Structure formats: C-alpha cells, structure tokens
Amino acid sequence: MAMTLQQLQYFLTAVRRKSFSAAAEEMHIAQPSLSEQIRRLERQLGVTLFVRTNRELQLTDAGRILVPHAERTLAESRAAAEAVREVRTLTGGTVSFGTFSSAHLYLLPALIADFHRRYPGVVMHIIGLNSAEVATEVREGRLEAGLVMLPVDARGLAVTPPVMTDSVVYVSADPQRVRRPVTIHDIAAGPLIMSDSRWEDDPLRREIATRAQRAGVTLTPIAEVELQVAAAELAARGVGDTFVSWHVASSRGYLRRLGWAPLDPPYTETFGFVTRRNTPLSPATRRFMELAGKHLARLQRRRRGQPR
C-alpha cells in the first residue's frame, strides 16, 4: 500500500510539534489514530522515522531525509488542488473558442467584455476563421468549441441546434437597384462586388453560384475581396453592389448609408455551436458558450426588423 497525503501531513505535523499528542491535538484526531498512521508509514517505507524519548520526538536519519520530500509532495498536492479549483470556480483557466470571421463586428466585443467582467481571472483564446476552418480546428483538438455557419462537415463533431439565423441583404448606393427584392438576374446585371474571395466553398458564394447556374446567367464581379465589411464599404463609395448579412450591415451603419433589399428568393444563414464529439469541455469554455448563447439570443431579438 502506498503512503498517503494524510500520513505525510501527520508526519510533518509531528516533526514540527515534536510530539504525537500535540500533533494529534492540532489535527483534531485522537492520538492513537495519529500514532497508528505514523507506524503504517514506517512499515510502508521499511524504516524508523522517529526516536521516541520521554521528552520529545527525535528524527532519525531516514526521517530527516523524508521531510523535504514530504513538504514538496504536499505543496504540489495543494498547487494541483488550487489549479483545479481555479478552473472549477472560474477564477482561472482558458477559453478556447473559434468563430466565423465576421463575428468580431457585432458579437465578440460585447461578449468578451461581458465574460471578462464576470470572470476576470480567465484567459480567452478566441480565433476568427472561416466556418469550415473552425470546424477543422475543433475536430483536430486545437480549439475546444466554435460558433459556425451551418451546415459544416460534422465528422467527429457534435453540432447544436441553430442558435441564431441571419438574412442576407443586397446593398447598393443606387436606390433604383433595390426598389424590390433582388433576383439572380438583377445581381448578374449589376456592378457586383463579391466577398469571401478566399473561400469558394463559402455557403453564400455556393448559393449564389447555384442560382446563377440554374438561371443560365453569368456572374462577372468587378472586384472580389475577403471581408463582407470591405465589400459593403466599396458599395458605400459607389464602386458597385454587394450582398452581406443583415447583422454585418446594421452593425456598421450601412443600412443607413445604402439602399438595401432582400434577395429573391430570400437567403437565410443559420449558425450553431460545434464541439468535439465525446470530449468534455473545460468549465471556462463551457461557460463562454453559455454566455455566447445569451448574447446571440439578444441579437436574434433584434432580427425582428430584418427582412424575411
């Protein structure tokens, strides 16, 4: 049987108090119980730790050797318990979370500030990527969880039901081009700016390409950029028209600066959380997800004014 932390604690208390009875009093146990645990420790180690005299306990050479090891073992045990307690009580730990790239425009600032106010001791590691990249990072264990546009490749992942939806709107500096819902023929005829230029598999780009193919029209963008907000800014400068999510457009005031209309037929983006299947989340990341859900619910309530 291996020595226990309790035995080491009794041993060090007896060393400090130089008496089994004094050590037992400090530890709030009966002296025979403490003495028995010390004897068991000696039997397990195969050595004598104390010389018992009428006046006080004296350490043997083996006892003196054991003291620093026992102190280190108990210190490491306390440190381990404190580290776990910090995570359990969210006075420490790390959030490991990924989001789709435009989340920083309307979700992350308020969410991160709120989480930090509640749990100032927790470090947040938040990565903004394309949704497919977030899913890959979670699947391969480099992130614990993520918020992504659905659908994604769900192999090895647990995917929550949708936590938010968003509508795509067409924005233009020319009010004549947004007098009514915009069809794929309207998009093909207009001066088009496309976003997500690095991601041919982006769901919105795929949808627009599919609509064009079915309608037998060709899309010839005058510019392609990476970010939706960059495309919206070019539209605000009169360079061309583009389509962006309602939350992105409203968060930067483009719905006030530009004319806008829904797509015809409408296109709705759906978002959900992904985690690695059969892998428990750390308390910090789990709480971050819960708080993110509340912030997303507030955003969803704002959607009452969105096009449907």
C-alpha positions in Angstrom: 0.0 0.0 0.0 1.4 3.4 -1.0 1.9 6.2 1.5 -1.0 8.7 1.7 -1.1 12.5 1.8 -2.7 12.2 5.2 0.2 10.2 6.5 2.7 12.7 5.3 0.7 15.6 6.8 0.6 13.7 10.2 4.3 13.1 9.9 5.2 16.7 9.2 2.9 18.0 12.0 4.6 15.6 14.4 8.0 16.8 13.2 7.0 20.4 13.8 5.3 19.8 17.2 7.9 17.2 18.4 5.0 15.3 20.0 2.4 12.8 18.8 -0.1 14.2 21.3 0.5 17.8 20.3 0.3 16.8 16.6 -3.0 14.9 17.2 -4.5 17.9 19.0 -3.6 20.2 16.1 -5.0 17.8 13.6 -8.2 17.3 15.7 -7.9 13.5 15.9 -7.2 11.0 18.7 -3.5 10.5 19.5 -3.7 6.7 18.9 -5.1 7.2 15.4 -2.2 9.6 14.5 0.4 7.2 16.0 -1.0 4.3 14.1 -0.8 6.2 10.8 2.8 7.1 11.5 3.6 3.4 12.3 1.9 2.4 9.0 4.1 4.9 7.1 7.2 3.5 8.8 6.1 -0.1 7.8 5.5 1.0 4.2 8.9 2.7 4.0 10.7 0.0 5.9 12.4 2.5 8.1 12.0 4.1 11.5 11.2 7.8 11.3 11.3 8.9 14.9 13.2 8.0 18.1 10.6 8.2 20.9 12.0 9.7 24.1 10.3 10.7 27.3 10.8 14.4 26.4 10.1 14.9 22.7 10.3 13.1 19.3 13.7 13.0 17.6 14.0 12.4 13.8 16.1 9.5 12.6 18.3 10.0 9.5 15.5 8.5 7.4 13.1 10.9 9.0 15.3 13.9 8.2 15.6 12.7 4.5 11.8 12.3 4.3 11.0 15.8 5.5 11.8 17.8 2.3 10.2 15.2 0.1 7.0 15.2 2.2 6.9 19.0 2.1 7.3 19.1 -1.7 4.6 16.4 -2.2 2.1 18.2 0.0 2.9 21.6 -1.7 2.4 20.0 -5.1 -0.8 18.5 -4.0 -2.1 21.9 -2.8 -1.0 23.5 -6.0 -2.8 20.9 -8.0 -6.0 21.3 -6.0 -5.8 25.1 -6.3 -5.3 24.9 -10.1 -8.4 22.6 -10.4 -10.3 24.9 -8.1 -9.5 27.9 -10.2 -10.9 26.2 -13.3 -13.9 24.8 -11.4 -14.8 28.2 -9.9 -13.7 30.1 -13.0 -11.1 32.1 -11.1 -8.6 30.7 -13.7 -8.5 28.6 -16.8 -8.6 29.4 -20.5 -11.4 29.7 -23.0 -10.5 28.1 -26.4 -13.1 29.1 -29.0 -13.4 29.8 -32.7 -15.9 31.9 -34.6 -16.9 32.7 -38.2 -14.8 35.7 -39.4 -17.5 38.5 -39.2 -18.4 37.7 -35.6 -16.0 40.4 -34.4 -18.2 43.1 -36.0 -21.3 42.5 -33.9 -20.9 39.7 -31.3 -17.4 39.3 -29.9 -16.7 42.8 -28.4 -19.8 42.8 -26.1 -19.4 39.1 -25.4 -15.8 39.2 -24.5 -16.2 42.3 -22.3 -19.2 40.7 -20.5 -17.3 37.5 -19.9 -14.2 39.3 -18.6 -16.3 41.4 -16.2 -17.8 38.2 -14.8 -14.6 36.1 -14.8 -11.5 38.4 -14.8 -9.1 35.6 -14.0 -9.9 33.5 -17.1 -7.8 33.9 -20.2 -9.7 34.0 -23.5 -8.2 32.5 -26.7 -10.6 33.5 -29.4 -9.9 32.8 -33.1 -11.9 34.2 -36.1 -11.8 31.9 -39.1 -14.0 30.7 -41.9 -16.6 28.3 -40.5 -15.1 25.3 -42.3 -11.7 26.2 -40.7 -13.3 26.5 -37.2 -14.9 23.0 -37.6 -11.5 21.6 -38.6 -9.7 23.2 -35.7 -12.3 21.8 -33.2 -12.3 18.4 -34.9 -8.5 18.2 -34.6 -8.5 19.4 -31.0 -6.8 22.7 -31.4 -9.9 24.5 -30.3 -12.4 23.2 -27.8 -15.5 24.7 -29.4 -16.7 27.1 -32.1 -19.6 29.1 -33.5 -20.1 28.4 -37.2 -22.4 28.9 -40.1 -24.3 25.7 -40.8 -24.0 23.3 -42.4 -20.4 22.2 -41.9 -18.6 18.9 -42.2 -19.8 17.3 -39.0 -17.5 14.3 -38.9 -16.2 13.9 -35.3 -18.2 16.9 -34.1 -21.3 17.4 -32.0 -23.4 20.2 -33.6 -26.0 22.1 -31.5 -29.4 23.1 -32.9 -29.3 26.5 -34.5 -28.7 29.3 -32.1 -29.1 32.3 -34.5 -30.3 33.0 -38.0 -29.5 35.9 -40.2 -30.8 37.2 -43.5 -28.6 38.2 -46.5 -29.4 41.6 -48.0 -28.3 43.3 -51.2 -26.9 46.8 -50.7 -26.4 49.5 -53.3 -25.7 53.2 -53.5 -28.2 53.4 -56.3 -31.7 53.3 -54.9 -33.1 52.2 -58.2 -31.4 48.8 -57.9 -33.0 48.0 -54.6 -36.6 49.1 -55.2 -37.7 45.4 -54.9 -36.3 42.1 -53.8 -33.2 41.3 -55.9 -33.2 38.3 -58.2 -30.1 36.5 -59.6 -30.8 38.2 -62.9 -30.6 41.6 -61.1 -27.3 40.6 -59.5 -25.9 39.4 -62.8 -26.9 42.7 -64.5 -25.5 45.0 -61.8 -21.9 46.0 -60.9 -21.2 43.2 -58.5 -18.6 43.0 -55.7 -18.1 39.6 -54.1 -16.7 38.9 -50.6 -15.1 35.8 -49.1 -12.7 35.7 -52.1 -10.6 33.0 -50.5 -13.5 30.7 -49.9 -15.1 29.2 -53.0 -16.9 26.8 -50.6 -18.4 29.6 -48.6 -22.2 28.7 -48.3 -23.4 32.1 -49.6 -21.0 32.0 -52.6 -22.1 28.5 -53.4 -25.7 29.5 -53.2 -25.3 32.5 -55.5 -23.3 30.4 -58.0 -26.0 27.7 -57.9 -28.7 30.3 -58.6 -26.8 31.7 -61.5 -26.2 28.3 -63.0 -29.9 27.4 -62.7 -30.9 30.7 -64.3 -28.4 30.4 -67.1 -26.7 33.7 -66.2 -23.0 34.5 -65.7 -21.7 36.5 -62.8 -18.8 38.8 -63.6 -17.7 40.6 -60.4 -15.9 43.9 -60.9 -14.0 43.1 -57.7 -13.6 40.3 -55.2 -12.5 41.0 -51.6 -12.1 38.9 -48.5 -14.4 40.6 -46.0 -18.0 41.4 -46.2 -17.4 44.8 -44.5 -14.8 45.6 -47.2 -17.4 44.8 -49.9 -20.0 47.0 -48.1 -17.5 49.9 -47.8 -16.9 49.7 -51.6 -20.6 49.7 -52.1 -20.9 52.8 -49.9 -18.3 54.5 -52.1 -20.3 53.8 -55.2 -17.9 51.2 -56.7 -20.6 48.5 -57.0 -23.3 46.5 -55.3 -22.8 43.6 -52.9 -24.7 41.3 -50.6 -24.0 41.0 -46.9 -25.6 39.6 -43.8 -28.1 41.9 -42.1 -26.1 41.9 -38.8 -22.9 42.9 -40.6 -24.6 45.7 -42.5 -26.5 47.0 -39.5 -23.5 46.8 -37.1 -21.6 49.3 -39.3 -24.4 51.6 -40.3 -24.5 50.5 -43.9 -28.3 50.1 -43.8 -28.5 53.8 -43.1 -25.9 54.8 -45.7 -27.0 52.5 -48.5 -30.2 51.3 -50.1 -30.9 47.6 -49.4 -33.3 44.9 -50.3 -33.7 41.2 -49.5 -32.7 38.5 -52.1 -35.4 36.8 -54.1 -35.8 34.1 -53.1 -34.6 35.0 -49.6 -31.4 33.5 -48.3 -31.1 32.8 -44.5 -27.8 32.0 -42.8 -28.0 29.6 -39.8 -25.5 29.4 -37.0 -24.7 26.8 -34.4 -22.1 25.7 -31.9 -19.7 22.8 -32.6 -17.7 20.8 -30.1 -15.5 17.7 -30.5 -17.7 14.6 -30.1 -17.4 12.7 -26.8 -15.0 15.2 -25.4 -15.9 17.2 -22.3 -15.4 21.0 -22.4 -13.4 22.8 -19.8 -15.6 24.8 -17.4 -14.3 28.1 -18.8 -15.1 27.3 -22.5 -18.5 25.8 -21.5 -19.4 29.0 -19.6 -18.2 31.1 -22.5 -20.6 29.1 -24.8 -23.5 29.6 -22.4 -22.9 33.3 -22.3 -22.5 33.5 -26.1 -25.9 31.8 -26.4 -27.4 34.6 -24.3 -25.8 37.3 -26.5 -26.9 35.6 -29.6 -30.5 35.5 -28.3 -30.3 39.3 -27.9 -29.1 39.6 -31.4 -31.9 37.3 -32.6 -34.4 39.6 -30.9 -33.0 42.5 -33.0 -33.8 40.5 -36.1 -37.5 41.4 -35.8 -36.7 44.3 -38.0 -34.8 42.2 -40.6 -36.2 41.2 -44.0 -37.6 37.7 -44.1 
